[in-house]
Amino acid sequence: MAKVLPKIDARAERVTYPRPAGMPSDAELEAAGAVVGDVRFTLFNVFDPGGSDENTSLFRLANRLHIMTRESTIADLLLFKTGARYDGRLLEESARILRDTRYLRDAHIRPISYHDGIVDIEVITQDVWTFNPGLSFGRKGGKNTSGFELEELNFLGLGTQLGLGFKSEVDRDSKYIFYRDRQLGSSWWDLAVQYSDNSDGRVSSLALERPFFALDTRWTAGIAASEDLRVDSRYDLGDVIDEFEANHKTASVFWGHSTGLRAGWVRRYKLGLAYARSEFNAAPAADPPRLLPGNRKLVYPWVSVEWLEDDFETTRNRDQIEKTEDYALGWRARASLGYASSSLGSDRNAAILAGGISRGVDLTSRQTLLLDGSTSGRLEGGSVANGLLATEVRYYFKQTPRRLLFLGLSALAGSNLDLDQQVLLGGDTGLRGYPLRYQAGEGRWLFTAEQRLFTNWYPFQLFNVGGAVFYDMGQTWGRDPLGTPSQGLLKDVGFGLRFGNGRSALGNVLHFDVAFPLDGDRSIQGVQFIVETKRRF
């Protein structure tokens, strides 16, 4: 009798693709002036019938139904070509670009032979299942979400994403359709189109951009426009306390230049023109808002600069389960400045400011620290308006290859926020034992400690299984215009399972958590059940 599925107690086996014995190092090949020869592609389907565990009738059927990524689609993303000088750095960066796509499970690139000054290269990839015909369900902060989708994230093997569906979320019900091609016409141009008909309005957007796709990319350009009509709510203790209608319209065009990668650093410049208009009214069929935000119209030219250090590392079992993960450890800093004036059609004179900085550090061979900070706001009449300052620290201690301690600390501070902006803390912002949008204020901070376990249990060769025990602690400060005073320090404890979805493009890590609040008012439940898909553990 043909085997339908692998055993439920199947185990994950890590596949590696080492450099062939006797192959010179990258430094030796580059010093010898080696040239890229043949580029060979080894493309694996979603399941590998060559392995006995995956040679089942159901997996063979899935492979037949799945349209594999085309060789040309992968070749378009490579930063090296036949006849070019060999550069080992370009192989590593090309592999990172491939792994960043949603339609590949993993990607490796290696030199496989060297003869007469010519290096032959092998590109190895494995597809994931990219068609989503089904239902979705989630729960966090005491609220359920659901949806029905028909999505294809690798149409005809071209890397094109398209889909339509319906979703019911906390704020609204939506019927949507989208299209995205990150390799438009086998180029680096990225085209994205979206339309959503919502229970409280509509969303439409169009964007065409050629990004800085690689460290040595010399130019970028783009144009975008969007409209978002919706009903926004203000929250307190997890309940809606005020509503208003918001209509946001934006448009932008930009161009940028880079000096390329020099001595391990990249410097990029951009300039552009932006339009942002927000109009606010009473929500239809609702009580008049207690606080109605003021309308805004900003038209402004802007310039930006970015510095980026070429320092990356590859690891496993940090934020994913049995999946190759890429992390930027080098410095990255960015700053932008724009100026809106009435002479350009703005309703005020304002400087538009934004900036950010990030850095990663390997403290030891088993300890990594990731730091990130950003700020944004306007300067109007010498005062800050809608100012935001965000910081995040993430610490990883790999105790064993399958156990890891994670510590996270984040903070968000607001200054003279626009009335349509609210700083919230709750089940949807990391405080897992509490209702979503539970506390509001002028700022918040959150600390998380999590003991992670990465097993090699691979039931039915479909999901990698992990687990976590966690402790969350956070607090808001300052007074929200309509909210109750802060309830002080809020804490929770909990545990959960993690399922790494390595076979599908439809989500990275599925979370099943049980969290117990240790503080809060009497209205909250004594336990929260959380089901959600997230991009990391």
DOKOL-556273 format. One record per residue (C-alpha): x negated, y, z; residue number from 1. Coordinates in Angstrom, 1 decimal, padded with zeros to 4 digits, always signed. Each point is the difference from the previous one (the first is absolute). Example, Ala and Ser with C-alpha at 12.3 -4.5 7.8 and 13.67 -1.06 7.14 Angstrom:
SITE      u      v      w num
SITE -012.3 -004.5 +007.8   1
SITE -001.4 +003.4 -000.7   2
//
This chain:
SITE      u      v      w num
SITE +000.0 +000.0 +000.0   1
SITE -001.4 +003.4 -001.0   2
SITE -001.1 +002.2 +002.9   3
SITE +002.2 +003.2 +000.2   4
SITE -001.9 +002.0 +002.6   5
SITE -003.3 -000.4 +001.9   6
SITE +000.3 -001.1 +003.6   7
SITE +001.2 +002.4 +002.6   8
SITE -003.3 -000.6 +001.9   9
SITE -002.1 +001.0 -002.9  10
SITE -003.2 +001.9 +000.8  11
SITE -001.6 +003.0 -001.7  12
SITE -003.3 -000.7 -001.7  13
SITE -002.1 +003.1 -000.9  14
SITE -001.3 +000.0 -003.6  15
SITE -003.3 +001.8 -000.6  16
SITE -001.8 +000.9 -003.2  17
SITE -003.7 +000.3 +000.8  18
SITE -002.6 +001.3 -002.3  19
SITE -001.6 -002.9 -002.0  20
SITE -003.3 -001.3 +001.4  21
SITE -003.0 +001.6 -001.6  22
SITE +002.0 +003.1 -001.2  23
SITE -002.2 +003.2 +000.6  24
SITE +001.3 +002.6 +002.4  25
SITE +001.8 +003.1 -001.2  26
SITE -003.0 +002.1 +000.7  27
SITE -002.2 -002.3 -002.1  28
SITE +002.4 -000.1 -002.9  29
SITE +000.4 +003.8 +000.1  30
SITE -003.8 +000.5 +000.2  31
SITE -000.5 -002.3 -003.0  32
SITE +002.5 +002.1 -002.0  33
SITE +002.4 -003.0 -000.5  34
SITE +002.9 +000.5 -002.3  35
SITE +003.6 -001.4 +000.4  36
SITE +000.6 -002.9 -002.3  37
SITE +003.1 -002.1 -000.1  38
SITE +002.8 +000.8 +002.4  39
SITE +001.9 -003.2 +000.8  40
SITE +003.4 -000.1 +001.6  41
SITE +001.1 -002.8 +002.4  42
SITE +003.7 +000.7 +000.6  43
SITE +001.9 -002.1 +002.5  44
SITE +003.8 -000.2 +000.1  45
SITE +002.0 +000.5 +003.2  46
SITE -000.7 -003.6 +001.0  47
SITE -003.0 -002.1 -001.0  48
SITE +001.1 -003.5 -001.2  49
SITE -003.6 -001.0 +000.0  50
SITE +000.2 -000.2 +003.8  51
SITE +001.9 -003.1 +001.3  52
SITE +001.8 +002.1 +002.6  53
SITE +001.5 +002.3 -002.6  54
SITE +000.7 -002.6 -002.7  55
SITE +003.7 -000.3 +000.8  56
SITE +003.1 +000.1 -002.3  57
SITE +001.3 +003.3 +001.6  58
SITE -003.4 +001.8 -000.4  59
SITE -000.4 -001.2 -003.6  60
SITE +003.5 +001.3 -000.8  61
SITE -000.9 +003.4 +001.7  62
SITE -003.2 +000.2 -002.2  63
SITE +002.0 -000.7 -003.1  64
SITE +002.5 +002.7 +000.8  65
SITE -002.6 +002.6 +000.9  66
SITE -001.6 +002.0 -002.8  67
SITE -003.7 +000.3 +000.9  68
SITE -001.9 +003.2 -000.1  69
SITE -001.5 +000.5 -003.4  70
SITE -003.7 -000.1 -000.4  71
SITE +000.2 +003.4 -001.7  72
SITE +001.8 +001.5 +003.0  73
SITE -002.9 -001.0 +002.3  74
SITE -002.6 +001.0 -002.5  75
SITE +001.5 +003.5 -000.1  76
SITE -000.8 +000.5 +003.7  77
SITE -003.7 -001.0 -000.3  78
SITE -002.6 +002.8 +000.3  79
SITE -002.6 -001.9 -002.1  80
SITE +000.0 -001.2 -003.6  81
SITE -002.0 -002.3 -002.1  82
SITE -003.2 +001.7 -001.2  83
SITE -000.2 +002.4 +003.0  84
SITE -002.9 +000.1 +002.5  85
SITE +000.6 -002.4 +002.9  86
SITE +001.0 +001.7 +003.2  87
SITE +001.0 -002.2 +003.0  88
SITE +001.9 +002.9 +001.7  89
SITE +002.4 +000.1 -003.0  90
SITE +000.8 -003.7 +000.5  91
SITE +000.9 +000.6 +003.7  92
SITE +002.1 +003.1 -000.8  93
SITE +001.8 -001.8 -002.8  94
SITE +000.9 -002.8 +002.4  95
SITE +001.4 +002.5 +002.5  96
SITE +002.1 +001.6 -002.8  97
SITE +001.4 -003.4 -001.0  98
SITE +000.8 -001.0 +003.6  99
SITE +001.8 +003.3 +000.4 100
SITE +002.6 -001.0 -002.6 101
SITE +003.3 -001.6 +001.2 102
SITE -000.1 -002.8 -002.5 103
SITE -003.3 -001.7 +001.1 104
SITE -000.5 -002.1 +003.1 105
SITE -003.8 +000.3 -000.1 106
SITE -002.8 +001.0 -002.4 107
SITE -003.7 -000.8 -000.1 108
SITE -002.6 +001.0 -002.6 109
SITE -003.5 -001.5 -000.2 110
SITE -002.9 -000.4 -002.4 111
SITE -000.2 -003.7 -001.1 112
SITE -003.0 -000.1 -002.3 113
SITE -003.1 +002.0 -001.0 114
SITE -001.9 -000.5 -003.2 115
SITE -002.1 +002.1 -002.3 116
SITE +000.9 +003.2 +001.9 117
SITE +003.8 -000.7 -000.2 118
SITE +002.3 -000.6 +002.9 119
SITE +003.2 -002.0 -000.5 120
SITE +002.8 +000.9 +002.5 121
SITE +003.0 -002.0 +001.3 122
SITE +003.2 +001.7 +001.1 123
SITE +002.1 -002.2 +002.2 124
SITE +003.6 +000.9 +001.0 125
SITE +003.1 -001.7 +001.3 126
SITE +003.5 +001.2 -000.6 127
SITE +002.8 +000.4 +002.5 128
SITE +003.7 -000.5 -000.6 129
SITE +001.3 +003.4 -001.2 130
SITE +003.7 -000.5 -000.8 131
SITE +002.4 +000.8 +002.9 132
SITE +003.6 -001.2 -000.6 133
SITE +001.5 +000.0 +003.4 134
SITE +001.1 +001.4 +003.3 135
SITE -002.1 +001.8 +002.7 136
SITE +000.7 +000.5 +003.7 137
SITE -001.8 +001.9 +002.7 138
SITE +000.5 +001.2 +003.5 139
SITE -001.9 +002.4 +002.3 140
SITE +001.0 +002.6 +002.6 141
SITE +003.3 -001.8 +000.4 142
SITE +001.1 +000.7 -003.5 143
SITE +000.4 -002.4 -002.9 144
SITE -000.9 +000.6 -003.7 145
SITE +000.9 -002.1 -003.0 146
SITE -000.2 +000.0 -003.7 147
SITE +000.3 -001.7 -003.4 148
SITE -002.7 +000.4 -002.5 149
SITE -000.9 -001.1 -003.6 150
SITE -003.6 +001.0 -000.3 151
SITE -002.9 -001.0 -002.2 152
SITE -003.4 +001.4 +001.1 153
SITE -002.0 -001.4 -003.0 154
SITE +002.3 +000.1 -003.0 155
SITE -001.3 -002.3 -002.8 156
SITE -003.3 -000.2 +001.8 157
SITE -000.7 +003.7 -000.8 158
SITE -000.1 +001.3 +003.5 159
SITE +003.1 +002.0 -000.5 160
SITE +002.6 +000.3 +002.8 161
SITE +003.7 +000.4 -000.5 162
SITE +003.1 -000.8 +001.9 163
SITE +003.4 +000.9 +001.3 164
SITE +001.8 -000.7 +003.2 165
SITE +002.1 +001.0 +003.0 166
SITE -001.2 +000.6 +003.5 167
SITE +001.8 +000.9 +003.2 168
SITE -002.2 +001.8 +002.5 169
SITE +000.4 +002.1 +003.1 170
SITE +000.5 +003.3 -001.7 171
SITE +001.7 -001.0 -003.2 172
SITE +001.1 -002.6 -002.6 173
SITE -001.8 +000.2 -003.3 174
SITE +000.4 -001.4 -003.5 175
SITE -003.4 +000.5 -001.8 176
SITE -001.9 -000.7 -003.1 177
SITE -003.7 +000.5 -000.6 178
SITE -002.8 -000.4 -002.5 179
SITE -003.7 +000.3 +000.5 180
SITE -003.0 -000.7 -002.3 181
SITE -003.4 +000.6 +001.6 182
SITE -001.7 -001.0 -003.3 183
SITE +002.1 +002.0 -002.5 184
SITE -001.1 -001.1 -003.5 185
SITE -003.0 -001.9 +001.3 186
SITE -001.3 +003.2 +001.5 187
SITE -000.5 +001.4 +003.5 188
SITE +003.1 +002.2 -000.2 189
SITE +002.6 -000.8 +002.6 190
SITE +003.7 +000.6 -000.9 191
SITE +002.7 -000.3 +002.7 192
SITE +003.8 +000.7 -000.4 193
SITE +002.6 -000.5 +002.7 194
SITE +003.7 +000.7 +000.4 195
SITE +002.1 -000.8 +003.0 196
SITE +003.8 +000.6 +000.5 197
SITE +000.5 +000.2 +003.8 198
SITE +002.9 +000.2 +002.3 199
SITE -001.0 +003.5 +001.0 200
SITE -001.6 +001.3 -003.2 201
SITE -002.5 -001.0 -002.6 202
SITE -003.7 -000.2 -000.7 203
SITE -001.8 +000.3 -003.4 204
SITE -003.7 +000.3 -000.7 205
SITE -002.4 -000.1 -002.9 206
SITE -003.8 +000.0 +000.3 207
SITE -002.8 -000.5 -002.5 208
SITE -003.5 +000.0 +001.4 209
SITE -003.5 -001.1 -001.0 210
SITE -001.6 -000.4 +003.4 211
SITE -003.6 -000.1 +001.1 212
SITE +000.1 -003.8 -000.5 213
SITE -003.7 -000.6 +000.8 214
SITE -002.8 +001.6 +002.0 215
SITE -001.7 +001.2 -003.2 216
SITE +003.2 +001.2 -001.8 217
SITE -000.6 +003.5 -001.2 218
SITE +003.5 +001.5 -000.5 219
SITE +003.6 -000.3 +001.1 220
SITE +003.3 +001.6 -001.1 221
SITE +003.7 -000.4 +000.8 222
SITE +003.5 +001.4 -000.1 223
SITE +002.9 -000.8 +002.2 224
SITE +003.6 +001.1 +000.8 225
SITE +002.6 -001.2 +002.5 226
SITE +003.4 +000.8 +001.5 227
SITE +001.2 -001.4 +003.3 228
SITE +003.6 +000.8 +001.1 229
SITE +000.8 -001.7 +003.4 230
SITE +001.5 +000.4 +003.4 231
SITE -002.6 +000.3 +002.7 232
SITE +000.6 -000.6 +003.7 233
SITE -001.6 +001.0 +003.2 234
SITE -000.3 -002.7 +002.7 235
SITE -000.1 -000.3 +003.7 236
SITE -000.1 -003.2 +002.1 237
SITE +000.5 -001.9 -003.3 238
SITE +003.3 +001.8 -000.9 239
SITE +000.8 +002.6 -002.6 240
SITE +000.6 +003.3 +001.6 241
SITE +000.1 +002.3 -003.0 242
SITE +000.3 -000.3 -003.8 243
SITE -000.5 +002.3 -003.0 244
SITE -000.3 -000.3 -003.7 245
SITE -003.5 +000.5 -001.5 246
SITE -000.9 +000.5 -003.7 247
SITE -003.7 -000.2 -000.7 248
SITE -001.4 +000.8 -003.5 249
SITE -003.7 -000.3 -000.8 250
SITE -002.2 +000.3 -003.1 251
SITE -003.7 +000.0 -000.4 252
SITE -002.8 -000.1 -002.6 253
SITE -003.7 -000.4 +000.7 254
SITE -003.4 -000.6 -001.5 255
SITE -003.2 -001.1 +001.7 256
SITE -003.7 -000.6 -000.6 257
SITE -002.6 -002.0 +001.7 258
SITE -003.8 +000.0 -000.1 259
SITE +000.1 -003.7 +000.2 260
SITE -001.8 -002.4 +002.4 261
SITE -003.4 +001.5 +001.0 262
SITE -002.2 -001.4 +002.7 263
SITE +002.9 -001.9 +001.6 264
SITE +002.3 +003.0 +000.1 265
SITE +002.9 +001.3 -002.2 266
SITE +001.3 +003.5 -000.1 267
SITE +003.3 +000.8 -001.7 268
SITE +001.8 +003.3 -000.8 269
SITE +003.6 +000.6 -000.9 270
SITE +002.1 +003.0 -000.9 271
SITE +003.7 +000.1 -000.6 272
SITE +003.4 +001.8 +000.2 273
SITE +002.8 -001.2 +002.3 274
SITE +003.7 +000.8 +000.4 275
SITE +001.9 -001.0 +003.1 276
SITE +003.6 +001.1 +000.7 277
SITE +002.1 -001.2 +002.9 278
SITE +003.6 +001.1 +000.5 279
SITE +002.1 -001.0 +003.0 280
SITE +003.8 +000.0 +000.5 281
SITE +002.6 -001.6 +002.3 282
SITE +000.3 -003.7 -000.7 283
SITE +003.2 -001.0 -001.8 284
SITE +002.7 -001.5 +002.3 285
SITE -002.0 +000.8 +003.1 286
SITE +000.1 +002.5 +002.8 287
SITE -001.8 +003.2 -000.6 288
SITE -003.7 -000.4 +000.9 289
SITE -001.1 +001.4 +003.3 290
SITE -003.3 +001.1 -001.6 291
SITE -000.2 +000.6 -003.7 292
SITE -003.5 +000.3 -001.4 293
SITE -000.8 +003.0 -002.1 294
SITE -000.4 -000.3 -003.7 295
SITE -003.6 +000.0 -001.5 296
SITE -001.4 +000.7 -003.4 297
SITE -003.7 -000.3 -000.5 298
SITE -001.8 +000.5 -003.3 299
SITE -003.8 -000.1 +000.2 300
SITE -003.3 -000.8 -001.7 301
SITE -002.3 -002.2 +002.1 302
SITE -003.6 -001.3 +000.0 303
SITE -001.4 -003.0 +001.8 304
SITE -003.4 -001.7 +000.6 305
SITE -000.7 -003.5 +001.1 306
SITE -003.2 -001.7 +001.2 307
SITE -000.2 -003.8 -000.1 308
SITE -002.8 -002.3 +001.2 309
SITE -000.6 -003.3 -001.8 310
SITE +000.1 -002.4 +002.9 311
SITE +002.5 -002.9 -000.1 312
SITE +000.2 -003.4 +001.7 313
SITE +002.0 -003.2 -000.7 314
SITE +001.3 -002.2 +002.8 315
SITE +002.9 -002.4 +000.9 316
SITE +002.3 -000.5 +002.9 317
SITE +000.1 +003.6 +001.2 318
SITE +003.3 +001.5 -001.2 319
SITE +000.9 -002.9 -002.3 320
SITE +000.1 -003.8 +000.4 321
SITE -002.5 -001.9 -002.2 322
SITE -000.2 +002.7 -002.6 323
SITE -002.9 +002.1 -001.2 324
SITE +000.2 +003.5 +001.4 325
SITE -001.9 +003.1 -001.1 326
SITE -000.8 +002.8 +002.3 327
SITE -001.7 +003.4 -000.6 328
SITE -002.5 +000.7 +002.7 329
SITE -001.7 +003.1 -001.5 330
SITE +000.9 +003.6 +000.8 331
SITE +003.0 +001.4 -001.9 332
SITE +001.0 +003.6 +000.3 333
SITE +002.5 +002.1 -001.9 334
SITE +001.3 +003.6 +000.2 335
SITE +002.5 +002.0 -002.1 336
SITE +001.1 +003.6 +000.0 337
SITE +002.9 +001.5 -001.8 338
SITE +001.7 +003.5 +000.1 339
SITE +003.7 +000.6 -000.6 340
SITE +001.0 +003.6 -000.7 341
SITE +003.2 +001.8 -000.9 342
SITE -001.6 +001.1 -003.3 343
SITE +000.1 -003.7 -001.1 344
SITE +003.6 -000.4 +001.1 345
SITE -000.5 -001.2 +003.6 346
SITE +002.3 +001.2 +002.7 347
SITE -003.0 +000.8 +002.3 348
SITE -003.7 +000.6 -000.1 349
SITE -001.8 -003.0 +001.5 350
SITE -003.3 -001.9 -000.1 351
SITE +000.5 -003.8 -000.4 352
SITE -002.6 -002.0 +001.8 353
SITE -000.8 -003.7 +000.2 354
SITE -003.0 -002.0 +000.9 355
SITE -001.2 -003.4 +001.2 356
SITE -003.0 -002.0 +001.0 357
SITE -000.6 -003.8 +000.6 358
SITE -002.9 -002.2 +000.9 359
SITE -000.6 -003.7 +000.7 360
SITE -002.8 -001.4 +002.2 361
SITE -001.2 -003.5 +000.6 362
SITE -000.9 +000.3 +003.7 363
SITE -001.4 -003.5 -000.1 364
SITE +000.3 -003.0 -002.3 365
SITE +003.3 -000.8 +001.8 366
SITE +001.4 +003.5 +000.8 367
SITE +001.4 +002.6 -002.4 368
SITE +001.3 +003.4 +000.7 369
SITE +002.2 +001.9 -002.5 370
SITE +000.7 +003.7 +000.5 371
SITE +002.4 +002.2 -001.9 372
SITE +001.3 +003.6 +000.4 373
SITE +002.1 +002.4 -002.1 374
SITE +001.6 +003.4 +000.3 375
SITE +002.4 +002.0 -002.1 376
SITE +002.1 +003.2 +000.4 377
SITE +000.6 +003.5 -001.2 378
SITE -001.4 +003.3 +001.2 379
SITE +002.7 +002.7 -000.1 380
SITE -000.7 +003.5 +001.4 381
SITE -002.9 -001.2 +002.0 382
SITE +001.9 -002.8 +001.6 383
SITE +000.1 -003.8 -000.6 384
SITE +003.3 -001.4 -001.4 385
SITE +000.8 -003.6 -000.3 386
SITE -003.4 -001.0 +001.3 387
SITE -000.8 -003.7 +000.5 388
SITE -003.1 -001.6 +001.3 389
SITE -000.3 -003.8 -000.1 390
SITE -002.8 -002.3 +001.3 391
SITE -000.4 -003.8 +000.1 392
SITE -002.6 -002.3 +001.5 393
SITE -000.1 -003.7 -000.8 394
SITE -002.3 -002.4 +001.8 395
SITE -000.6 -003.6 -001.0 396
SITE -001.9 -002.6 +002.0 397
SITE -000.4 -003.4 -001.7 398
SITE -000.3 -002.3 +003.0 399
SITE -000.1 -003.1 -002.2 400
SITE +000.7 -000.6 -003.8 401
SITE +003.6 -000.5 +001.0 402
SITE +000.6 +002.3 +003.0 403
SITE -000.2 +003.8 +000.0 404
SITE +000.7 +002.7 +002.5 405
SITE +001.6 +003.2 -001.5 406
SITE +000.2 +003.3 +001.7 407
SITE +001.8 +003.0 -001.6 408
SITE +000.5 +003.6 +001.1 409
SITE +001.8 +002.6 -002.1 410
SITE +001.4 +003.5 +000.6 411
SITE +002.1 +002.5 -001.9 412
SITE +000.3 +003.6 +001.1 413
SITE +002.3 +002.6 -001.5 414
SITE -000.1 +003.8 +000.1 415
SITE +002.9 +002.2 -000.9 416
SITE +001.6 -002.8 -002.0 417
SITE +002.7 +000.7 -002.6 418
SITE +003.4 -001.1 +001.3 419
SITE +000.2 -002.8 -002.5 420
SITE -003.1 -001.5 +001.5 421
SITE +000.1 -002.1 +003.2 422
SITE -002.7 -001.8 +001.9 423
SITE +001.5 -003.3 +001.2 424
SITE -001.2 -003.0 +002.0 425
SITE +001.8 -003.3 +000.1 426
SITE +000.4 -003.5 -001.5 427
SITE -000.7 +001.2 -003.5 428
SITE -003.3 +001.8 +000.9 429
SITE -001.7 -002.7 +002.0 430
SITE +001.8 -000.1 +003.4 431
SITE +001.5 -003.4 -000.7 432
SITE +002.1 -000.5 +003.1 433
SITE +002.1 +003.1 -000.5 434
SITE +002.7 +001.2 -002.4 435
SITE -001.1 +001.8 -003.1 436
SITE -000.5 +003.8 +000.2 437
SITE +000.4 -000.2 +003.8 438
SITE -001.9 +003.0 +001.2 439
SITE -000.6 +003.4 -001.7 440
SITE -002.4 +002.8 +000.8 441
SITE -002.7 +002.2 -001.3 442
SITE -002.5 -002.8 +000.0 443
SITE -000.5 -003.7 +000.8 444
SITE -002.7 -002.5 +000.8 445
SITE +000.0 -003.8 -000.2 446
SITE -002.4 -002.6 +001.3 447
SITE +000.1 -003.7 -001.1 448
SITE -001.9 -003.0 +001.2 449
SITE +000.5 -003.2 -001.9 450
SITE -001.6 -003.4 +000.3 451
SITE +000.2 -001.6 -003.5 452
SITE -000.3 -003.7 -000.9 453
SITE -000.6 -001.1 -003.6 454
SITE +000.7 -003.8 -000.4 455
SITE -000.9 -002.1 -002.9 456
SITE +003.5 -001.5 +000.0 457
SITE +001.3 +000.4 -003.6 458
SITE +003.6 -001.5 +000.0 459
SITE +000.9 -001.3 -003.4 460
SITE -003.0 +001.9 -001.4 461
SITE +002.2 +003.2 +000.0 462
SITE -000.6 +002.0 +003.1 463
SITE -003.1 +000.6 +002.2 464
SITE +001.1 +000.0 +003.6 465
SITE -001.2 +002.3 +002.8 466
SITE +001.2 +001.3 +003.3 467
SITE -000.4 +003.0 +002.3 468
SITE +000.6 +001.1 +003.6 469
SITE +000.2 +003.8 +000.3 470
SITE +000.4 +002.9 +002.4 471
SITE +001.2 +003.5 -001.2 472
SITE -000.1 +003.2 +001.9 473
SITE +001.0 +003.5 -001.2 474
SITE +001.4 +003.3 +000.9 475
SITE +001.3 +003.2 -001.6 476
SITE -000.7 +003.5 +001.3 477
SITE +001.6 +003.4 -000.5 478
SITE +003.6 +000.6 -000.5 479
SITE +002.1 -000.8 -003.1 480
SITE +002.5 +002.8 -000.8 481
SITE +003.0 -002.3 +000.6 482
SITE -001.5 -003.0 +001.7 483
SITE +000.0 -001.0 +003.7 484
SITE -003.3 +000.5 +001.9 485
SITE -002.7 -002.7 -000.4 486
SITE +000.6 -003.0 +002.2 487
SITE -003.8 -000.2 +000.6 488
SITE -002.1 -003.0 -000.6 489
SITE +001.7 -002.9 -001.8 490
SITE -001.4 -003.5 -000.1 491
SITE +000.9 -003.4 -001.4 492
SITE -001.5 -003.5 -000.3 493
SITE +000.8 -002.7 -002.5 494
SITE -001.1 -002.8 -002.2 495
SITE +000.6 -001.1 -003.5 496
SITE -000.8 -002.2 -003.0 497
SITE -001.6 +001.2 -003.2 498
SITE +000.4 -001.6 -003.4 499
SITE -002.6 +001.0 -002.6 500
SITE +001.8 +000.0 -003.4 501
SITE -002.9 -000.9 -002.3 502
SITE +002.1 -001.5 -002.8 503
SITE +002.3 +003.0 -000.7 504
SITE -000.4 +003.7 -000.8 505
SITE +003.1 +000.8 +002.0 506
SITE -001.7 +000.6 +003.3 507
SITE -003.3 -000.6 +001.8 508
SITE +000.9 -000.9 +003.6 509
SITE +003.4 -001.1 +001.3 510
SITE +000.5 +000.9 +003.7 511
SITE +002.3 -001.7 +002.5 512
SITE -000.4 +001.8 +003.3 513
SITE +001.7 -000.1 +003.4 514
SITE -000.7 +003.2 +002.1 515
SITE +001.0 +000.9 +003.5 516
SITE +000.3 +003.6 +001.1 517
SITE -001.4 +000.9 +003.4 518
SITE +001.4 +003.5 +000.3 519
SITE +002.7 +002.2 -001.6 520
SITE +003.6 +000.8 +000.9 521
SITE +002.7 -002.5 +000.8 522
SITE +001.6 +000.1 -003.4 523
SITE -002.8 -002.0 -001.7 524
SITE +000.1 -003.8 -000.4 525
SITE -002.3 -002.1 +002.1 526
SITE -001.5 -001.7 -003.0 527
SITE -000.6 +001.0 -003.6 528
SITE -000.1 -002.5 -002.9 529
SITE -002.1 +001.2 -002.9 530
SITE -000.1 -001.4 -003.6 531
SITE -001.9 +002.0 -002.5 532
SITE -002.6 -000.2 -002.8 533
SITE -003.1 +002.1 +000.3 534
SITE -003.2 +000.5 -001.9 535
SITE -002.1 -001.1 +003.0 536
SITE +000.0 -002.2 +003.1 537
//
